[in-house]
Amino acid sequence: MEQKILVVDDDQQVTSFLERFFARHGYQSATAATAAELFKILETESFDLIILDLILPDEDGFEVAKRIRSEMETPLIMLTARDEVYDRIVGLELGADDYVTKPYEPRELLARMRSVMRRYAGGGSRPETSAKALRFDALEIDLIRSVVRNIHNDSELRLTSTEFALLRALADAQGEVLTREQILTTVYGNSVQITDRAIDAHVVRLRKKLGGATQNEDLIRTVHGVGYKLAALVS
């Protein structure tokens, strides 16, 4: 089944080109020119990835991203003409999985798309394992379905693709400290331009979500000057 991409951009030349480009590479795509169109489409359709331009005619792109992330965990890539570190950090703190600056090479966007969707599917560079699940504290990472479950009440945690990949990387490390460089390589891949502060922001978001499922407030432990580790026995 072809993966479906939603492109949100008010530049019709850009969206028309991307529709043709994605079709050549085996993806279905739909487009929206405004935030209103975006949320109307999302009422009836689901997508494997959303590509969101931050400059929209009817609403601020950051607010749109915030609303998307509050309602769903669909992988999200932001597009912007502003190449400022602050904007990238804000976008990633809101839960975006990657951030691409205009003008961009379409093949680079395609590579970033594939990297994000691999993370969502539980792929990426990590140790080979025959296990179907990783368990620690009150949580279980289902490696087949790429979801995290609260063992006590059998509910699933709503994690973004990046948050899932981050938690799995920490669990795979079996209590060993992961440096920020290791997290960058394992979780985000070499195609993602990300800062230490953005990594820290994703850790903060993940901690908050885990806090509702476990009594261990120090489940993800900061090792100052080095990185992060999972402070629980993994089985």
N, C-alpha and C positions, 0 to 999 in steps of 0.2 A: 504494500500500500504506500502511495506517495505521501511524503510529509507535506503538511500545509503551512505556508508562511503568510502572515498578514503584514503588509507594508503600510505604514501610516506616514504620509508625506503629502503636502499640498502641491508639490511640483509634479504635474502630470507627465512631463517628459521623463523624470526620474522613475516614477512608478511604472510607466509603460515599458521602459527599458528593463527594469528589474523583473517584471512579469515574464518577458521574453527570455531573459537571461536565466532565471530560475527554471523555466520550463525546459530549456536546453539541458539543464543539469538534473532533471528528474524530480522537480518540486512543483506542487500546485501553489498558487498564490492568489491572494485577494488584496485589494487596496482600499484605503480610506483617506480622504483629504482633510478631515477634521476630527476632533475628539468626539463630537456627536455621532459622526458616521462610525467611528471605531466602536463605541459602546453599543450602538444599534446592531452592528454585525455580530459582536460578541454575545448578544442575547440569544442568537440562534445557531451560531457556529463555534467550533473549537479549533484551535490551531496548535501546531507543534512549536511555533516560535513567533514572536511579535517583534518587528523592527520599527522603532518609533523615532520619528524626527522630533526634536525638542521644540522646534519653532513651528507652531500651528496657528491658524488664523483665529481660532475661537477659544483656546485655553492654553495656559502655560504647560509646556511639556513635562516639567518636573511634577506638577500636580496630577497630570494624566498618568505618569508612571506610578506615582504614589497610589492612585486609585486602582490601577491595574493590579499592583502588588497586594493591595488590601483585599481584593476580590478573588484572585487566582494566583497560581504559582507557575503559569506559563513562562517558559524562558523568554527573556527580554533583552534586546540589544538596542541601545540608544544611538541616534545619529545627531550630530550637531556641526555647525560651521565654526563653532568656537573651540579653539584648542587650548583650553585653560585647565590646569590641574584641579582647581577648585570645582569646576563644573563636573569633571570626571568623578571626583570624590563624592560629590553630592549625588550624582546619578547612581553610583555603586552603593552608596549608603541607603538609598531608597530601595535597593533590591535588584537593580539591573545586573545582568550577567556579563555584559561587556559594553564597551563604549567606542564608537567609531567616529572619527572626525572627517568631515567633508573638506575637500574632495577626496574620495577614496577610490582605490582600485577595486572593481567588482569581484575579482578573484580573491582579494584579501577579505572582503565582506563574506564571501562564500566560505572561506576557510574558518573565519570566526564563527559563522553560523554552525558549521559542522562540529567545531570544538565545543560550543555551548550545548548542542543537542546530544553530543556524546556524553557530556557530564550529566545531562538530564537522564540519559539512559543508563547511567552507572558505569560509563566507559572511562577511558583515560589511562594514564600510566600508574599502575599499582601492582603489587605483588600478585602472582597467580594464586588462585585459591579454588578448591573444589567445594567449599562451604556454600550453603544456600542462604545462610543468615549469620550475622554477627550480633551477639548479645552482651549487654553490659548494663549495670544498674537496673533501671526499670524499662529499658529500651531494647528493641530489636531492629536491626537493619536488614530488611528483606532484600537480598542481592539479586533476586530474580525479578521482582516487581519494582525495584528501586524506590522503596518507600521505607519510612521509619515508623515503627508501631510502639505504642505504650502497652507493655505487656499486662499491666494491671487491669486496664479497662478495655483493651483490644481496640483502641482508637488510633488513627493515623495522624501523625504530625504534619502540618502544612509547611513543608520546606521548599525553598526554591532549588533549582538544579545546582546552583553554586553552594548553597547551604548543605544539601545532601552530599555533594562531593567532598566538602570540607569535613563533615562529620565522618564519612567513610574513611577518608585519608587518616584522620586521627585514630579511628578504630583499627585500621590496618597496621598502624605503627605500634600497636600493642603496648601503649604506655611510654614509648620512647618519645623524646622531644622532636617535634618537627620545626625546623627553622622556617622563617618567612620565605626564604629562597626555595626550600623544599615544597612548601605549600604553594608557592607561585607556580612551580613546575608541575607538581602533581595535580593540583586542583584546577588551575586556570589555563595551563598550557603556555607555550612560548609565544602564541599569537596575541595574547592579551596584555595590553599596557595597563599596569595596575601598580599602585603605590602601597607601601607598608600600611599607611593610614587606612586605605580601602580594605586591606586584609583584616585589619583590626576591627573595622566597622562590621564586616561580615561575621566575625567571631562574636561581637556584641549582639547582633541580631539572632544568631544561632543560640547563644546562651539564653536569651529571653524566651525563645520558643521551647527550649529544653526545660526551662524552669517550671513550666506548667505540668511536666510529665515526670519529674523526679524531685526528690527531696535533697539531692546533692547539689548545693549551690556552687560547688567548686569542681563540677564535672569536667569542664574545660579549663585547665589551669594555665596561667601565664607564667612562663619562665623568663623573667626579665632579662632583656638584652639578647635573648636567643629566639624564642618562639612560643609554641603551645604544645601541650600534651593532654591526653585523655587520662583523667585521674580515676580510672575504674578498670577492673579486671575484665578483659574481653574473652568470650568463649564462643 
